[in-house]
Amino acid sequence: MNKTPTATKAVALTYDAPDTPKVTAKGYDQLAVSIIEQAREHGVMVHEDTELANYLSRMEVGSEIPYEIYVIVAELIAWSYILRGEQPENWNNIHHKIDHKV
């Protein structure tokens, strides 16, 4: 069930390994709702986190995310793969901590 977005702020990131994730869109109010709706229509996972959105919304579109939040975003990307039952290309799970067969 897709609920109607009520966000007043949205930030879109893209990640093309091995590059650092980049801010590709951001918006407020109705534009934020539109960003979320379009993401869901295209099968993009949406993570709702007010603090993260507040931080990322101060960045310029096209800029790489800073090191300080890289681990947070990396964990979200990894979790999105797990939820879809996939794994990243060339991923070797060297620590054997993730069972991606959910």
N, C-alpha and C positions, 0 to 999 in steps of 0.2 A: 504494500500500500504506500503510495507516494503522497506524503502530506504536502499541503501548499506551503511554500517557504514564507517565513515571516521575518527573515533577516533584514536588518537595516544596513548591513555591511557584508560584502562578499569579496573574496580574493581568490583568483584562479592561479594555479601553478601548473607548469609543465615540467616533465622530467624525461630527458633523453639521456639515459646512461651512456657514458660515465660522467656527463656534465652535471653540474650543480643545478638543482631545481630553480626555475625562474618564475617571477611574477609575470603572468601574461594578460591578466585583466583584473580590474577592481572596480567596485561601484558601491553606491549607497542607495538606500531606499528602493525605489522601483527598479533601478538598474541592478541592484544586488539580487532582487527576486528574479529578474530575468537571467542573470548569470547562473544562478542555482538551477532554474528550470531548464535552461539549455544544457547544462552539465548532465542533469538527470536524463533528459531526452536522448543524449548521446552515450548513455551508459557509464558516465564518469561518476565515480564514487564521491559523495559529498560528506565532508567531516565538519560538524558544527562545533566550533570552539571560539568563544567570544574573545578570549585573551590573545589567541593566535591570530585571529582576524584583525584585532586592533593593532597588533605589532606589524603584521604584513601590510596592512593598508597604508602605513606610513612610507612604504617603499615605492619607488618608481616602477612603472610597468617596463619590463625588459631586464630588470636588475636581478642578479642572482641572490638567493637567500643568504643571509649571513651565517657564519660558522656557529654562532650561539644557538641557533634554532635548527641547524642541520640534522641533529640526531632526532629531534621531535618529528620533523618532516620525514626523515628516512624510516622511522618506525611506522608512521602512518602509511607510507607507500608500501612497506613490507606487509603490513596488515591487510591492505587492499588486495594484494596478490593472494594472500592466504584465503581471504573471504571469497575470492573468485576461483579458488582451487588451482591457481597457477603458480609459477615461479619465474623470476626474472631470467632472461637469457644469460647463459654462462654462470649461473649461480651454483655454488658448490656446497653451501650449508656446512662449512668446515667445522662449526661448533656443534652441529647436530642438535640444535635446540629447537628447531622448528619442524614440525610435521605438517607439511602443506597438504596432506590428504585429509581434509576436513570432512 
